[in-house]
């Protein structure tokens, strides 16, 4: 099976497994696991933040990140129309934090400063009838938008508007290192101006589990309360933290291979009748394209040994990663032609 369903399908390499097996461990919950602490310190520095906390998943990073900023009782959370917390976290921001979610429009899920200003314009200062504007988040790059990268300058403009209106800011960096490799802009330049930011190790970086949420020491201390409260505290977690450390050391530069494979896939798909895609829009490792019937197309692909995922009735997503090589991409293109 050529599995392009998601980069979450990656399996730890033999070398990563060896690093996990050799990890020094201790009681993570009591701050006695040296490998977890090393990973947290590495991520805090990487993201230009003071501290970080190791968590089981990226979704938990978003859940805790939102709760750190949102006070239950009508606080408003501004995010893009394709943002993961809006579409794929089971209503968590509303259910867990009581957030009022307001969608900010933008092409491919990337909105600008004026769009945020317009969304905030409906509020009068001190208006007791409206939700209280509180938080804005950016997903870099945008998953469902096809892996598109927010321009760094545009992010800063959005953060300037947020600061003008007293909003806090959160960076969903599930695939942040893909944006870093594709753009040449450092992770700290992208993440350092946000109040909270995180990266995931289980996608293109190839680890089996785990993510790190970073922010000020004060916010991360509070994050530990929610980690404990929501059941995310662990024990000898060094065996999984070691995978994250290995990934940061060995799997970042190779993301460029995934990007090259994604561009080749897009170019091949663009030549197939019945498939709609502009290869120029493929910036990282996510390829989103149009077909007449996405579920039927994906079913035909699956029967032919290639797995992709429908994003709706007429849109499909394919994601490249370290378990799919150039030969696998060519096989996927041939299968896509048969399926179309």
PyMOL commands that set and color helices and strands:
alter all, ss='L'
color gray80, all
select helices_A, chain A and resi 7-9+14-21+28-30+34-46+58-69+84-87+92-97+107-109+113-120+152-164+176-183+187-191+217-229+238-250+255-270+279-281+294-303+326-339
alter helices_A, ss='H'
color red, helices_A
select strands_A, chain A and resi 2-3+51-55+75-80+100-104+132-139+168-173+196-200+211-215+286-290+306-307+309-310+315-319
alter strands_A, ss='S'
color yellow, strands_A
deselect
rebuild
show_as cartoon
